[in-house]
Amino acid sequence: MAVAQTVTDTVTQAIGSLGLRGSTHPLSRNHSLDVFENFQSTPVIGQEFPSKAAQLAEIVHDDEKVKDLAVLVSQRGVVFFRGQDIGLEDQKILGRKLGELSGKPKESGLHIHPTTEAGAEKGDQISVISSERKALFFLNDRSRFASTGWHTDITFEPVPSDYAILKIHTNPSSGGDTIWASAYEAYSRLSPPVAKLLEGLSAYHEAKWFKDASQAYGHEVRTGERGHPLNKGDALEAVHPVIRTNPVTGWKGLFVNKEFTKRIVGISKDESDLLLEYLFKIVSQNHDLTVRFKWSVNNPPGIGDVAIWDNRSTFHSATFDYDKSLRVGDRVVSVGEKPYFDPESKDWREARGLPSFHEL
């Protein structure tokens, strides 16, 4: 693909001057968060802090705990906090600190979504997640297969996200859950010969439809810098490795997603279509590598549950199983490093001393 190759060349030329991280230095937890009650949501993915004693509004000002949180999120994929009163400014501070304290490049900040209107009430760096806003664009063009919603945030950017923080403060009495899937475990499901093949390949990601979405919202797409010097313009396209190393854990993960990944580069379209279809099925047809989170309802003003996830190592999708009920939240997305594959990185099962999936 000529377009994909152009994107690859442009990004490659810029990497050296911007100090993008391309080495792996796994971090260990300091376990400072263990003072709070918490448990694993599933054996593969998810950790929950069910007690309101664990307040992110306080944790954000303790760098030791924030660093521990960053490592925990990267290891478990997604971490949930119940009954949080964290405000927008502290949510943004936490978004910045998670990446900074775990070693992301200094050029990376908080993302500005291409569809966020300039001068928006909550500012450039807050993405408002709203069922009403989504309906403006998707009302007449929504697939009947819910699995098409699986994605990883902003992989259309040359330098995509490390961490994301979502606080849902308004939710239907029933429905409106969110599901996450582990990219680590998705990689583990690959047979060694297929894994080896994919480790040498890259894929083309794009989100040109955000231009139409912005117009539906009544404004133009954002073309200025979006959290990193390489994330600008209206192309909304990038090339990334199919298998990505998470530098915080040193673990390999599958890094293609149904919403943004269009083509594996360097092979025929038929081969690409077949491979991508299979890789998407690993995520959508394996419920045992997912966790489903039910957001609480009827919260007091300013209170809501919070999910923090690592976009380098997870996929997620909302469940649109509610009628016209209002569902609203605020999301902060941090920009991390240029995705890379380190041949020395490990399968998460191998790193944890667990049996290979193929031995179970």
N, C-alpha and C positions, 0 to 999 in steps of 0.2 A: 504493500500500500504506500503510495507516494506521500500522502498526508501524514500517515503514521511515521514514516521514516524522517520526514521533515521535523516533526515534533521531537523525535528521538535525538536528532542531530543538534537541534537548538538547545535542548536541555543538557546534553552532554557537554557542549561548549561552555555553558554557564556554570556547571557544577564547581569547577576549580576555583573560580573567583568568589563564590558565595560560601565556601566552607561547608557544604552540605555533608552531613554525617554519612559515612559509608563503612564504618567499622562497628563491631559489636562488642560491647562491654556490659555483660549482664549484671544487673543490680540485685542485691539481696534485701529482703524486708528487714526492718529494724523492730517490727512487731509492736510499735508504739500504739497502734490502734486496737491491740488485743485487750486493752482496758475496757472496751465496750463489748457488749454481747453481740456476737455475729455467728453466722453459720453458712455452710455451702448450700446454694440453691439446688444444684445437681452435682453429680460427681465430676462432670466435664466443664461446666460453665456456670458462673454466677456466684456472688457472695452477698448476703443481706445483713444489714444492721437494723434490726427490728425496733430497737428502743430509741425513743426520742432523746435519750441522754447523749447520743452521738450526733451532735449538731454541727453541720458543715460551717455554719456561721462562726463557730469558735475554732474548728479545726483549721480553717483557711489561714489563720494567723499564727499557726504553729508549724514551722517549716519541717520539723522532724516528722510530724504526723502527715503532712502533705506528701512528702517524699515516700513515706510508707504506703500511703494511699495510691500513689502513682504506680508503685511496683505491684501492689495487690490488684489493681485494675488490670494491669498488663498481664498478670498471671492468670487471673480468673475471667478476664474478658469484659465483664460488666459487674458493677457493684451497686447495690440499692440501699438507699437511706429513707426511712419512713418519717413523716411528720416534720419536714424541714421548714425553717423560717428564713433561710438564706435569701438575701436580696440580690438584685441584678448586679450591683457593683462588686459585691463579694463573689458572685458567681463568675464574673469575668476575671477577677483576681485569681480565683482558684483555677480557672481554665488556663491562665498563663503559667501559674506556678507548677502545675502538674508536669508540663513539658520541660520547663526551665530546670526544675530540680532533678529531673531524670535525664538531662543532658541533651536536649534538642538544640539545634543551631540558633545562634543569636538573631539571625535574620527572620526567624519565624515568630509570628505573633498570633492574634486571634483572627479568624476568618471572617470576611464580609461576604455573605451569600450573594450570588449574582442577581437574585430576585428581590433583594432587600432594597426598598426605596430610599434614596438619599433623603436625609432629614427625617427618617422614621422616628416615631415618638420614643421608642426605647433605645434608639441609637443603632449605628451600623453593625455592631458586633453581637447583637441579639437577634436570633432568628425566631420569629413568632410562629409557633406550630399551631395552626388553627384549622378546624374542620370547615369553617365558613370560607376561609381564604382558599383552601385546597379545592373546594367545590367550584370556585370561579373558573378554574381551568379544566378540572377533570370530570365535570358533571356528565358530559356526553362522550367521553373518550376513556372509559375505565374498563380494563380487562376484567373478565369474570373469573380469572384465575388469580387468587390471592397471592400465589407464589411469585407473581411478577413483581411484587413490591419489595422483594429482598434486595438490599443494597448495603454498601459501605459509604459513609459520607464523603462527598466531594472528591471522588477518585478521578474526576475529569480535570482536576487541577494538577499541574506539574509537580507541585509539592502539596500533597493532600494532608489529611488530618491525623494527628496522633490521638488526642482525647476529645471527648464530647461530654457535655453536661446538660441534661434535660430535667427541668422541673415542670411537672404537670400540676396545675392548680385548679383546673376545671375539667371534670371527666363525667361521662354518662354514668348513671347508676348501675348499668350493666354493659359490659363490652368495652371497647377502646383499649384493650391490652396492647402490650408491645412484646415481640418475640425477638430474642437474640440467638445467634448460632455461632459456634466456635470455629474460627478459621484454622486453629491449631489441629482440632480433631478432624476437620475436613481433610487436611493434608494427611493425617494419619490413616485415613480410609483408602488412600491411593496405594496400589501395589508398587513395590520398589522400582520396577522398570518404567512404569508410567510416571512416577514421581521424578525419576532421573530425567526423563524426556522434558517434563514441564519445567524443571529447574533451569533449563537452558533457553526458555522462551519468554517473550514479552507480549503484552496485549495492549490494544488501543482502546481507550476509554473516551467517551464524549457525552456532552449534555446540551446539545444545541437547542433542544426543546425549551430550555429555560428562557431563551429569547422570546418565544411565543408566550410562555407563562408570564413573563414580566409585562408584556403588552396587555395581557388579560387582566393583570393587576393594576393597569393604568399608568405604567411608567416604562422607561427603557432599562435594559439589562445593565448591570454595573460593570464597567470595563476598566476602572482604575485598579490599583494594586489591592489584592484581596488576601492580606495576611502574610504575603511573601513577595519579594521582587519578581519572581517568575510567574506568579499567579495574577495575570492581568490580560486585558484584551477581551474580545468577544468570541475567540475560537472555542473555548471551553472544551479542550481536548488535551490528552496526554498519553504517553506510553509508559507502562510500568511492568515490572517482572510478574509473571504468573504466580510464582512462589516467592513470597516476601519474608525476610528475616525481621523479627521485632528486636530492635537493639537493646531494649530493657530486659528482655528475658533470654535472648539468644535462641528463640524457638522459631521454626518454620511455620508459615501459614499460607493457605490458599488466598490469592489476592485478585480474584475476578468476581464480578457481581452482575446479577441479572439486569439491573437498571442502567448501568453505565458502560459495561464492557461490551464492545461490539465485534472485535476481531482479534484473533491471535496473529501476531506479525510473523512473516517469514515462512508461512505454510499456505497451502491452497485454501480457498474459501470453504470448500467442502470439508476439509480436515478440521479447519477452525470451527465450523458449525457443529460438527460431531463432538469435538472435544469440549467446547463450551457447554453444549447441551448436557453432556455427562457431568461436568463440574458443577453446573447449576443444580442438577438433580441431587448431587451429594448433599447440598445444603437444604433443598426444599423437601427431600423425601426421607430424611433421617431425623426423626423427632428426638432421638436420644443424644443428639449433639446440640440441642436447643434448650433455652429456658424461657418461660412465659411469665411476664410480670403483670399483675393486676394493680393498677393505680387506685389509691384510696379515693373515696368520694365524700362530699359534704364536709370538706375541710373549712376551718375558720379562715377569714381573709388573710392572705399572705402565706398560708401554710400549704405545703404539698409534698408529695414524694419526689425524690430525686434519683435518677439513674446516671451513672458515670461509666462510660465504656471506652475501650481502646479500639479505634477504627482500623488500626493496623492488623487486628487479630480477631475481628468479629464481623458478622453481618447482622442486620436487623430489619424488621418490618412491623408496621402498625397493623392492627386488626380492625378493619372497617366493618364491624358487625353491629353498628348502632345506626339508628335512623337519622333523624335531624337534630339529635342532641348535640349540645355544644361541647367541644373538646379543645382546650387551649393550654399551651405551655410555652415556656421560654427556654431556648437552647443556645448554649455557647459552644462553638467548635474551635478548637485550637489547631493550628497548623504545625506539623512536625518536621520530618526530614524527607528528602527525596527517597522514595522506596528503592531498596536494593536487596540483592540476594547474596548472603555470605555462605560459601560452600562448607564452612566449619560450623554453621548453626545446626541445631538438633531438632528432631521430632520431640514434641513435648512429652510424649510417653517415655521415650528413651531418657530424656533429661530428668524425669521424676522416678526413674527406676521401675516403671510400670511395664506390663507385658505389651508387646506390639499388638495393635488391633487385629492383625492377621493371625495372632496366636491365641486369641480369645475363643 
